[in-house]
């Protein structure tokens, strides 16, 4: 068995042109993408969708960006990072359940640098401009907001960086985006990210309880985002291939 198949559970040639990366495969998400058979590798789990490949990478910049580097040697050319994100603070068009796409992300990926206060001069990595513009041009009957993201390695330390985020006009927070954009650019692949907002750092943090109504609203946001992704891939990225 070759390295890729051992790690991803499928052969390189089985990978589609567009890959959706899921750091967190929440309950029911694969059913939303209408994939059934999941193949498990040593690091990742892969499943075939309608013209795309879904890959559960696990959470964290390292695992997810490594997946991008491995995908360079496959037919994959488009990367879509999908999941939830945190919101720095509520404002117009940005609240729980809002759909967002980061056009750039600050790379606060080093725990040591964050802890020791050396993250001031942070690099910024961007989505692929052409792919992002194509995505935003499609009429989804939904509000999708372009945002500035910060990718952090620590949920604890992000709570202490609110002044930094506001100073730099950072709107949402995640744990993979900047690394994915960096790895994709390095590999010559196109990458964008689509998130739904699941928590608000200074108001409703990730560890706070969720009332049934809010859980339902977040589940609906997730389903809306999946529907949009599938529509975009089918109509714009050659997603009609069902082989």
C-alpha positions, 0 to 999 in steps of 0.5 A, a space after each residue: 500500500 502506498 503512502 497516500 492510500 495508507 494515510 487517506 484511505 483512498 488512492 491518489 487517482 480517486 481524489 476529485 478536482 475539488 476537495 472539502 476539508 473538514 477539521 471537525 466532522 460533526 454528527 450528521 455532516 457527512 449525510 448533509 454532503 450526501 456521502 455514505 462510504 467513508 474510507 479510513 486511513 492512518 491520519 485522515 478519513 475520505 469520502 466521495 461526494 457528487 463531484 468532490 472528495 470530503 476529507 476529515 482532517 482532524 482539528 489543528 493547523 498542522 494536520 489540515 495543512 499537511 493534507 493540503 501538501 499531500 493533495 498536491 500529488 493528486 488530481 485535486 486543484 481546489 481546496 475548500 476548508 469548511 467548518 465553524 468559527 468564533 466571532 470576535 464581536 457581534 455587528 451588522 451581518 455578523 452574529 451566531 449562525 452567520 455565514 462567512 468566507 475569510 479573504 485573508 487570515 493572520 497566522 497565529 499558529 505558534 503556541 510558544 510565540 503567542 504565550 511569550 508575546 512574540 506574535 506581533 509581526 504576524 504573517 497574513 495568508 490569503 484565499 485564492 482571489 479568483 476562486 473567492 470571486 467566483 464563489 461570491 458571484 453566485 446568487 445563493 439567496 444567502 448573505 455570505 460576508 467577506 471577513 478577516 480571520 485569525 488562525 490560532 493554536 490556543 482557545 485559552 489565549 484567544 480570550 486574552 487577545 481581544 484588543 489585538 483582534 480589534 486593532 487589526 480589524 480581525 472579525 473571526 477566529 479559527 484553528 486552520 485557515 491561515 495554514 491551509 491558505 499558506 500550504 495551498 499557495 505553496 502547492 499551487 492549489 486554489 483555496 477558500 474557506 467557508 465558515 458558519 459562526 458558532 460562538 462569540 468570544 466575548 459574549 457566548 464562548 465555545 464552552 458555554 451552554 447552548 439552548 435547544 433553539 440555538 442548537 437548532 439555529 446552528 444546525 440550520 446554518 451548517 445545512 445552509 452552508 453545505 447546500 451552498 457549497 454543493 451548488 457552487 461545486 456543481 455549477 462552477 467547478 465541474 462537479 457533475 462528475 459522478 464517477 
